[in-house]
Amino acid sequence: MLRKCSLWIVAISLIAAGIACARGNRANPSESNNPTRIPPTVTLVPTPPVPPGDPGELPPETNLRELISYANWMQPILTQAGVILERDGQILKKAEGDQDAVLCTGQLATDNDTMKNLVVQVRAIAPPDKAQAIHDLVIQSGTAWTEALDEVDRFCDTHNPLHKVSAAVKFWEAGVALQDAGNRFWLLMMAEGVEDWVQR
């Protein structure tokens, strides 16, 4: 069973809006006696956005300035990813109750291609040193999501229910990585904000 994955303000602010924003998720897989039934996917729960800021308002040599600049680079990508994740989440919600036809309309395949391109764009961005681990988690989350959609595509081709199980695992992995990235970015922004305030 696939449960709606709503995202992070970008995922979505995948961190970015906080990265401009940060959205978190909570994994809640359920058990079933039917090994081919899909466990629920991760539901992403929004966390408070980081207050907006202009890097130009900060001293030139601060980690906080670098983080805000990084967030500004990431935000449009994550915003687009957020639209995809929300739409896909609605499709996955409709797939509950073995309504497999909604998985194979072609929309998920189209979104998969777009998401793969967004992951490439994220890889091309060089994050600040302190945000490298967070950046890697964002890439890991996006990659896991596309791998999950690859499994859905294989299911549509073969109707082998094991591909649905593999997809559920990947959706869960994507949510966990996103949750971790969001939490880390939020804590990092707070820590750097306090440090910047103390140094003024």
C-alpha positions in Angstrom: 0.0 0.0 0.0 1.4 3.4 -0.9 0.6 6.2 1.3 0.8 9.9 0.3 4.2 11.4 0.7 3.5 15.1 1.2 6.6 17.1 1.2 8.7 19.4 2.9 8.3 22.9 1.8 10.4 22.1 -0.7 11.1 19.1 0.2 11.4 21.1 0.1 12.0 23.6 0.9 13.7 20.3 1.0 15.6 22.0 3.2 16.0 24.9 1.4 13.5 27.2 2.0 15.0 26.9 5.1 16.8 26.3 2.8 14.4 28.8 2.7 12.7 26.1 4.6 12.8 22.7 6.0 10.2 20.0 5.9 10.5 16.9 7.8 9.0 13.5 7.5 8.1 10.7 9.8 8.5 7.1 8.6 5.6 4.9 9.6 5.9 1.6 7.8 3.1 -0.9 8.6 3.2 -4.6 8.5 1.0 -6.8 6.4 0.5 -10.5 6.2 0.5 -10.2 2.4 4.2 -9.9 1.4 3.2 -8.2 -1.9 1.2 -5.4 -0.2 3.1 -2.1 -0.1 3.8 -0.7 3.4 2.9 3.0 3.9 5.4 5.4 2.5 6.9 8.2 4.6 4.7 11.2 5.4 6.7 14.4 5.4 5.6 16.9 8.0 6.6 20.6 7.6 8.8 22.3 10.2 8.9 26.1 10.7 10.6 28.0 7.9 13.8 29.8 8.6 13.2 33.5 8.6 14.0 35.0 5.2 17.3 36.8 4.9 19.4 38.6 2.4 23.0 37.5 2.3 24.0 41.1 1.6 22.8 42.1 5.0 25.4 39.9 6.7 29.1 40.5 7.2 31.0 39.2 4.1 32.9 36.5 5.8 30.3 34.5 7.8 29.2 30.9 7.5 25.6 32.1 7.8 26.0 34.3 4.7 27.2 31.2 2.8 24.3 29.1 4.0 21.7 31.7 3.0 23.4 32.0 -0.5 23.3 28.2 -0.8 19.6 28.2 0.2 18.9 30.7 -2.5 20.6 28.6 -5.1 18.7 25.5 -4.0 15.2 27.0 -3.5 14.0 27.1 -7.1 15.1 23.5 -7.7 13.5 22.3 -4.5 10.3 24.2 -5.2 10.0 22.4 -8.5 10.8 19.1 -6.8 8.1 19.8 -4.2 5.4 20.2 -6.9 6.4 16.8 -8.3 6.5 15.1 -4.9 3.1 16.5 -4.0 1.6 15.3 -7.3 3.2 11.9 -7.0 2.0 11.6 -3.4 -1.6 12.1 -4.6 -1.1 9.4 -7.2 0.3 7.0 -4.6 -2.6 7.7 -2.3 -5.0 6.7 -5.1 -3.1 3.5 -5.5 -4.1 2.3 -2.0 -6.4 -0.6 -2.1 -4.7 -2.3 -5.0 -5.8 0.4 -7.5 -2.7 -0.3 -9.6 -4.0 1.4 -12.8 -3.2 4.9 -11.5 0.4 4.0 -11.2 0.7 3.3 -14.9 -0.8 6.3 -16.6 2.6 7.8 -17.6 2.5 10.7 -15.1 4.9 9.0 -12.7 7.3 8.2 -15.6 7.3 11.8 -16.7 7.9 13.1 -13.2 10.7 10.6 -12.8 12.5 12.0 -15.8 12.1 15.5 -14.5 13.3 14.5 -11.0 16.4 12.9 -12.4 17.2 16.2 -14.2 16.7 18.1 -10.9 19.1 15.7 -9.1 21.7 16.5 -11.8 21.2 20.2 -11.1 21.6 19.7 -7.4 24.8 17.8 -8.0 26.2 20.7 -9.9 25.8 23.1 -6.9 28.8 23.4 -4.6 27.5 23.7 -1.0 29.4 25.4 1.8 31.7 23.0 3.7 29.4 22.8 6.7 26.5 21.9 4.5 28.2 19.2 2.5 26.7 16.3 4.5 23.2 17.9 4.2 23.7 18.4 0.4 24.6 14.7 0.1 21.4 13.7 1.9 19.3 15.8 -0.4 20.9 14.0 -3.4 20.4 10.7 -1.7 16.8 11.5 -1.1 16.2 12.6 -4.7 18.0 9.6 -6.1 16.0 7.1 -3.9 12.8 8.7 -5.1 13.8 8.3 -8.7 14.8 4.7 -8.0 11.4 4.1 -6.4 9.7 5.4 -9.6 11.9 3.2 -11.7 10.5 0.2 -9.7 7.0 1.5 -10.3 7.8 1.6 -14.0 9.1 -2.0 -13.9 5.9 -3.0 -12.2 3.8 -1.4 -14.9 5.8 -3.4 -17.5 5.8 -6.7 -15.7 2.9 -6.5 -13.1 5.3 -8.3 -10.8 4.2 -7.2 -7.3 7.8 -7.5 -6.0 8.6 -4.3 -7.8 5.9 -2.5 -5.7 7.6 -3.8 -2.6 11.0 -2.5 -3.8 9.4 0.9 -4.7 8.0 1.2 -1.1 11.4 0.6 0.4 12.9 3.3 -1.8 10.1 5.7 -1.0 10.8 5.1 2.7 14.6 5.6 2.2 13.9 8.9 0.4 11.8 10.1 3.2 14.3 9.2 5.9 17.1 11.0 4.1 15.0 14.0 3.6 14.0 14.1 7.3 17.7 13.9 8.3 18.7 16.6 5.9 15.9 18.9 7.1 16.8 18.4 10.7 20.5 19.0 10.1 19.9 22.1 8.1 17.6 23.6 10.6 20.0 23.0 13.5 22.9 24.3 11.4 21.1 27.5 10.6 20.3 28.1 14.2 23.8 27.4 15.4 25.4 29.7 12.7 22.8 32.4 13.5 23.7 32.4 17.1 27.4 32.5 16.3 26.9 35.4 13.9 24.9 37.3 16.5 27.6 36.7 19.2 30.3 37.9 16.9 28.5 41.2 16.2 
